[in-house]
């Protein structure tokens, strides 16, 4: 349609009772475009207010499309040398000698909004983890092992030294390159208290000084920086949440009393979403509204979040549960906590929060977010929602692999096509809202990269004789799913079958585990690795991560891993069970189901309460890749029982062709008779 002029648009807004001028509408649209899927979603029209006529709706969507093409995604002319030179000039004018650029936002989330992609703006590196340090005469970019190839493709080696984020950390480089008397700047909003302490220690170790700088220099220099995201905040209904926000607030207030804290600053958006039974869409893959909250000892909550995100229904939803305040009011509210004992989350609370509370005279208690553990222990409504979401998701997986078996046989399917097909199937579900992370479709050697990201440059065909691993998940209103399945195009080699079966044995060992109350995931991790260890093999990632309820697919504080973790597994916790094996340059194998911690009857004579796991994910495990001769009788029984459950769960829902495919995919496996 032809866009109306400002005068005509203003008249339409006034006619439909919208209490916003054209400038405010443009600012709102820019925020929408900066949110997850903002270029395609239309639910933001609820944020405009008034009673919109069809002509105004069309005009607003057309304006959104114009802003998308001319503003947010306008090409800025990337020039790495010019950008680092501009940064150095700015730093020199401020009297500092360097600056640390993390790939993070104010909340330390796994996914960050477009406006927080400062590392990408400066260096060109677009990976999900990394950092850079810029000094007057040198600079370095730090990435982990997932991105050693990507960083060389995206970052100019004549400008930046490549460093390994773990093996050659930021603090070590600072110690080696910063000189006595120099000042290194950091944005205190983007570093946790602990991270800032590490930077400060590295600086002081060489006689230098760490100084906070505001505003962030990159925000000053970034000409076309996207706006802060504005996606609608929606109620998460009791039918999915299982507990009212009043019940949750009371629970957290009681925890604060036990911790001898007067209040807690909640800086993790997923904790806020759980606490107040709200969901949003500010970042990709996780339905989060970005913001802060302060919960007080009387269970009242101050919510610091852009009021433009709240349609009328959500304002009403929160009217007795939280006081909505603008983000700019947070500093004043922190100042009012003087003489209080305040809990700060060790994982997400920024050093800026510490500074402001310190200035106010508050006593800070830095430790685990008080919401984290209650959020991790799902109630029965959340667990039942997860079961239902997994059942529907599992049907899509069955349809997907039945399609793939036929479609990929001639070598015409590539990774991108394979991922898009699965997304299309999931999107048919009316409760589906997004993928729970970017799908990992690893064919052949790409599957050996356990956090592989498909790009036009890396995209491969699914070739006969090669392993194909696909790790994917869905965000549904009633639950979050995460499943990995490994198949083979054509026929596997004996090595394929041996490695797959060892991974399967580890998966089964963990699924069958029974353990006493108080056991941690670290103590169980060995079960999933032992069959690989017997052959001198292992895998480098964790065996299991926590999973949220229509929240983050990676959720703490529980996990199953070699890494130290003192959090005991508790009933209601959902985790992944995903051992794997990766042969560099050739293939990757991973089998992943989600599991829930449940109370179980111990064996006869047990003298303490016991726990185990309920499997939530039901989808066939590739029979062609299994060597039954490597499996024990009990392991085969578990597998056959699992497949029988899969068949029974879906037998009544599938047409004849799919049912025939499923029957073959879940047929019992027996050892060969000598």
N, C-alpha and C positions, 0 to 999 in steps of 0.2 A: 504494500500500500504506500501511497505518498504520505510522508511524514507531515503532520501539522506543524505550523510555525509555533513559536513560543506563546504568542498571544492566543492563538486558537486552542493550544493545549491547556493554557491557564484557564480559559473559559470552560473547557470540558471538565477540568478538575473541580472548578467551582460548582458547575452544574450538578456533578455527582457527589457533592458533599465531601470532597477530599480536602483535608486541612493541611495541605502542603503546596508550596509554590514549585515552579518548574525546576529551580536550582536544587531544591530538596529531593525532587523526584530523580534528577540526574545523579545526585550523590547516592541515593538509594540503589539505583540500577548499577552503578559502579561497584557498590558493595556486594550486590547479588552476583555480578559477574566474577567477583573475586572468591566466591564460595564454591564448594564442590558442585559440579554439574550445573553451575550457574548460567551457562550459555544455552542450556536446553530446558531447565525446569521452569514451570509456570506458577508454582504455588506461592511465589513471592508476591503475586498480585494481592494476596490477602494483607500484605504489609502496607499497601498504599492507603487503606482506609476508605471510608465512604461506601457508596453502593455503585459499583462500576458498571456502566453500560458497555455493551459489546464493542461499540466504536472506540471507547476509551481503552478497553483492554487491548484491542488490536493495535491502537496507537502506541501504547506502552510497550508491547512486545516488539513492535517495529523499532522503537527507540532503543530498546535493549540490543537488538541486532545491529543497529548502527553503531552504538557504543562498543559493541564487541569487535567490530571490524576496524573502527577508526581509533579506538582508544586503548582498550586493555591489551589487545594482541597486536598493536602496531609495532612494526619492526623498528628497533631502536638503534640499529647499526652497531653491533657488538664489536668492540675494539679493546682487547684485554690490556694492551699497553697503555692506552689512553685512560682506562679506568683506574689502573693501579697508580698511574702518575697523578691523577686527580686526587686519589685518596691520600697519597703521600704529601701532596701540597696542603691538603686540608689538615692533616695531622701536624705538619710542621707549624702551620698557623696557630694551632691550639697548644703548641709547646710540648708535644709528645713525640716519641721516637718510633712507635709501632702500634699495631692494633691486631687483636685476635678476632677472627670471624668464624664462629661456630655455625654448623648447619642445624639450627634449632630456633624455636620460637620462645615466647615468654612462659610457656607451659611445659616445655621439654617433651612434647608429644612425638609419637612415631611419625605422624603426618603433620605437615605444617601448611598454613595458608600461603597463597602465592606471594603475598607481601613480605613474607619471612624468608623467601629464597635468596637471601643476601649472598650466600656463598656462590650460588650459581651466577648471580649478576656480576660478581667481581671476577671469578675465575673461569666461568664456563662449565664447571663440573656440576652435573645434575643428579648425582647419586643421593641416596637417602641418608647417608652418614658421612661426615667429614668435617674438616676445619681448615682454616688457613691462618698463617701469621705473616703480617707484612711489616717489614722494617724499612728504613730509609734506603738501604743498599742491597737488600736481599729479601726473598719471600719463599715460603714453603706451603705446599698443600698436602693435607693428611687424609688418607682414605684407608679403609680396612681391606682385607683380602678379597672381598667381593668385587672391588672396583679397580684393581691394579691395571687392568686393560683399559677400562673406560676412562680413567683419569688421563692416560697417555693419549687417548683419542681426542679429549676435550680441552685439556689444559696445556698451555704453551710452556714447554720445558725450558725455553730461553728466559722465561720470567719467573717460573716457580720450580723449586726443587720438589721432587716427589718423595713423600715419606709414608711409612706404614703407621696408621693411627694407633695400633696396639704395640707393635714391636719397636717403633721409633716415635714415641708420643710427643705431643705438643710441648709438655714441660721439659723434656730432654733437649729439644731443639732450642727452646728459649734459653735454657742454661748454657748451651754451647755458643749461642750467637748474640745474646744481649750483653751489653757492656755495662760496667759499673757507672752509676750516675744517670743512666738512661731511664726513661719512663715508658712503660708499656700500657696502652689503654685497652679497656674492655667495656662492653655494654653490660652493666649489672643485671639488666632484665633477662639476658640470654644465657646466664651461667648460674648453676645451682650454688648454694653456699659452699659445698664441698669442692666443686670445680674451681670456684674463685680462690679458695684456700690453697689449692694445688698451684694455681697460677701465681699467687702471691708468694708462696714458698720458693718457686723457681726463680722469681725475680729477686727476692731478698737473698737467695743463695749466691748471686753474683753481684750484689750491691746495687741492684736496680730497684725500681719502684713500680708497683701495679697501681694504676689510677683509673677510677670510674669516669666514663665520659658519656654525656647526654647532650643532645640527642645522638643516636647512632649515626656515625659519619656516612655510612652507606645510604641511610634514609635521606640524608641531606643531598647526596650526589645523584641518587637514582631518579632520573627525570620522569620516567613513566612507571614508577612503582605502583603496583595495584593497590586498591583501597583495602582497608580492613574488611574481612568477609561479613556479609549480612545475609544469613539464611534464616528462614522462619524457625522459631522455637516452638515445638509442639508438645502437648501433654503426652506422656507415656502412660497409657491407661492402666487402671488397676487390674484389668483382665490379663495384662501382660506382666505388670510389675509385681503383683502379689502382696505388696505391703504399701500402705499409704505413706505419703511423705511425712505426715505427722508422726507415724510410728517410727520411721527411719530417723527423723530429727531427734526424737526422744532417746532412741538407742544410742546415737552418737553423743548426745549431751551426757548420758550416763557414763559413757566411756571417758569423756573429758573429766568428769568428776573423779573417776578412779585414777586418771593420770595426773590429778591435781592441777588441771589447766582450766582457766576461766573461759577460754575461747580457742578456736582453731581457724587458721587461714587456709582455705581449701584452694589450691592452685592447679589441681588436676581437673580438667573439664569433665572427664568421665566420672569422677567422684561427685561433682556437682550434678551431673545428669542423673546419676543413680539416686542421690540424696533427695532431689526435688521431683523425681519422676518426670523429667523432661528430656527431649532429644532435639538435635539440631542438624545442621548440614554445612558447617563452616569449613571442614577439611574433608579430603577424599576418604572414602571407605569406612569411616567411623562416624556415627550420627551424633556429632558433638556440637554443642554451642560453646564457643570460646568465651571465657570470662573467669571471674574470681568470686569466691564467697567467703563470708566470715560467719561461722556458727558459734553462737554464744552459749553459755552454761544453762540458760533458760530455754534452749532449743530454738530460739529465734534465729533467723538467717537474714543477712544482708547479701543481696545478689548484685554483683557489679557486672553489668552486661548492657550492651548497646540496646536501648529501649526500642529502636527501630526493628529489632528482630521479633518483637512480640505482637502477634495478632491478638485481637480482642479475646478469643477463647483462652489463650494462654495467660493473659493478664488475669482473667477471672479464675483460672485454675490455680494460680499462685497467690491469690489475694490474701489468703489466711496463712500462707506458708512461708513467704519470703517478701522482703521489701526490695523492690527493684530500684537500683541506683545506677547512675551513669558511671562508666569506667573511670572517668576523671575524678570521681569522688573517692576512689580507693585510698589515695595518699592521705587525705584528711581522716578517713575512717581508721587507718592504721595508727595515725597520730593519737586518736582517741583511746587506743588500747594501752596507753601508758599505765604503769603500775600493775598491769595484768600479767598473768602467766599464759603465754600464747604458744600453741602447738604449730610447728611448721613441718611440712613434709620434706624429708631428707632427699627424696627422689626428684621432686618437681619444684620446690620453693626456690625462687630466684634470690640471688644475693641482694637485689634491690629491695625485696621484702624484708630481709634481715636488716639492711641499712635503715630503713624507715622505722621499723620496730625498735631498733637500737636507739635511734634519735628520740623516739617517744618515751624511752625509759622502760619499755616492756621487758619482761623476763622471757627469753625464748627457749622453748623446749623442742629441739630438733629431733625428729624421729619419724616413724612410719605414719603416713596419712591415716587418721582414725577411721576413715571411710573404707580404706582398702580391703581390710579383712571381712567386714560385713558384706561388702559388695561381692567379694569372691565366693562367699558361701551362699549359693543360690537357694531361694525358698522353693517350696514344692510347686508353686505356680510357674516360676521361672524354669524349673526343671522340666515340667510337663510341656511348657512352650518349646523348650529345646528339643524334646523328643518329637514333637509334632513337626517342628521346622526341619529336623534331620530326616524324618520320614519323607516329607515332600521333596527335600533336596536329594535324597537318595534315589527317588524315582527319576529325577532329571539325570542323575549320573548313569543310571541304567540305560535310559534312552540314549544318552550321549555315547556310551561305549558300544552299544549295538549299532549306532550310526557309524562310529569311527571304524569298527572292524571291517565294514564294507567299503566305506568311502576312502580309507587310507590304503587299501590293498594295492592300488595301481600307482602309488607314489605321488598323487596329485595334491594331497593335502599338506599345507605347511603349518607351522606352529601358530601363526596369527589366525589362520582360518579355524584351527582346532579350538583356540581360546574363544573366538567370537561365537562359535556354534554353542559352546557351553553357556556363555552369557545369554544368548538368545533363548535357550531352553529355560534357564532360571527366571528370566524376565517374564515368562508366562504366568508365574505365580503372583496373585494379587497382593500378597504380603511381602514380596521381594522389594527391597529398596536400593541395594547396591551390592557390588562384590565386597567381601570383607577384607580384601587386599588385592593387589594387582596379580592376576592369574600368572602362574609360572608354568609355561608349556615347554619343557626341555626335551628336545629330540637329540638322540645320540650324544655327542660330546657336550652339548649345551645342558643336558640333564646332570652332568657332573658338577655344574656350578649350582650349589644348593640354594642360592638366592638369585638365580638367573633372571634377568629382565629381557623380555623379547623386544627387539627394536628392528627397524627395517634393515639395519646392517647385519644383525645377528640371525635373522629369521631363516630357518631351515625347513626343508621338506621332511616329512615323516617317511623314512626310507625303509624298504624291506630288510629284515635282519637286524634292525636297530631298536634299542630300548626307547620308549617314550614315557616320560614322567610328567604328570600334570598335577600341580598343587593349586587348589582353588577353594573358594568359600563364598558364602552368601550372607548378606545382612537381611534378615526377615524381621518383621515387627515382633514376632514371638521368639526369636532366637538367632544366634550367630553360628554359622557352620564353617568348618575347615576340614578338608579331606584331600589326601594325596593318594593317587593310584598310579601304579606303574604297569605298563603293558609292553608288548613287543609286536612290532609290525612283521608279520610272517612268523618265522620259527626262531626260537632262541638258541644260543650256544649252551654247552654244558656249564661253562663259567657263569653265564647269565643265571642259570637255574640254581647253581650252588650259592651264589651271592644273594639272590632273591630269597631263597629258602632260609638262609641264615638270618636275614633281616626279619622274615616272617616269624621265625622261632623266637627272636627277641621281642617282637610285637606281642606274640601270644603269651610269653612269660610275664610281661607287664600286665596284660589284660587279665590274667588269671591270678595276679598277686593278691594275697591276703596278708595283712600286716597289722601290728598293734597300734592303737591310738597313740599319737605322739611321733609317729614315723614321718620323716621328711622325704621330699622327692629326691634329694641327693642320695639318700640311703637306698632308694629303689632303682636308681639309674643303672646300676651294674646288671640288673636282670635283663635289660634290653640289649646290652652290649656283649654279654658272655658268649653267645654263639658266634659272633664275629671275632672276638678275642681268641677263641679256640683255633681259628685259622690265621691268626696274626693280623687281623683287620680291625678297623674301628671307623667311627665317623666323628666329625669335628663340631657338630652343632649339638644343642641340647636335645634331650629325648622328648621333653614335653613342656609346653607353656600353658599358662592359664588362659581362659577364654571368657569373655563377658557375655551378658544377656542383652542382645541387641545393643552391644557396645564394642569395645576393642577386641579384636581377635587375638591380640597379645595382651594379656592382663596379668598383673601380679596380685599379691606378692608370692604366690606359690609357683613352683616349677619343678621339673624333673630334669636334673642335669648333673654333670660332674662338679659344676661350680658350687662353692659353698652357699648353702641356703638353710636358715634356721627355722623356716616356716613349716610347721607341722601340717600335714594334709588333714582336712576336716570335711565332714559330710556336706555335700552340696557344691563343693568345688568342682569346676569343670576344667579338664586339662586335655592336651593332645597326647597321643601315644604314637610317636613317629620316628622310630629308628630308621637308619638308611645306610647306604654304602655308595661311594662315589669313586669311580676310576677316572682319573684326570685324562681328558682328551678322548674318552670313549663313551661312557654312559653314567647315569645316576639311577639309583633305586631308593625309593622311600615308600613306606606303607603307613598311612596316617588315618586313625580314627579319633574321634573325641570320646572321652570317658568321664564319668562323674564319680566322685568319691561317695561311697554309701556304707552304711553299717551292715555287717554280715555276721552270721552265726559262726563262732570259732569252732575248731575241731573239738572233739570230746576231750575234756580235761583242761581246756583253755582256762587260764586264770586271769585274763584281762580282756576288755572289750576289743574287738577286731574290726577292721575296715577292709574294703575291697573296692573294685571298680565296676560300674555299670557301663557297658558300651552303648554309645548313643548313635554312632554312625553305622548304617547298614547298606553295604554295596559290595558286589562281588570282588574277590581278590583273584588276580589273574592266575588261572589254573595252569596255563602253559608254562609258567615260570617256576612252578613248584616241583621240587624233587622229593617225592614222598619217602625215599630211602634215607634221607637225612633227618626225618622227623620221627619223634617218638609216637607211641600209640595215643598218649594223652593229648599231644599236640594235634594230631590228625583228628581226634575226636572233637577238640575245640573248633577246629576249622570246619569240619563237616556240620557241627551243630550251628555254627555261625551262618554258614551258607543256607542251612535249612531255615533259619530264622529269616534270612533275606528273602528267600523264595516265598515263605508263608506270608510275609509282610506285604508283598506286592502282587501276589498271584491273582487277586481279585480285581486289580486295577489296570492290568495290561491287556492289550489286544493279543490275538493269537500268535502273531509273528514275534512280538516282544517276549511273550511268555515262553515260546520255544527257545529263544535266545537265552533267557534267564535260566531256564531249566538246565541248559548245557553249562552255563557259566557257574552254576551252583551245585552241579552234580557231585556226589560224594567221591572222595579220593581214597584209594587204598594202596597199601604197599604191594609191590610185585611179589608173587609167590615163586619161591626158588624152585 
